[in-house]
Amino acid sequence: MNSTVSILAEIPEELHETLRSYLETHPDWDQDRVFAAALSLFLLQNGSCSSTDTSRSYRSAAKVYLNTLFQHSF
């Protein structure tokens, strides 16, 4: 099942400016794609796959990360 999670978060101004600059120079990317890539990479780096459920979640995060990186439109 796919569900949508809405995220409203404050980020440091330096990070905002860097994101804005990145998006201006990479027209194939948008804010949602950047956040999906960043969040899935974070979950990959900080998750574990010791049980069946966490292993499935880990594979799902890996799939999202790779699809986000190599997909031209998200």
Secondary structure, 3 states (H helix, E strand, C coil): CCCCCCCCCCCCHHHHHHHHHHHHHCCCCCHHHHHHHHHHHHHHHHCCCCCHHHHHHHHHHHHHHHHHHHCCCC
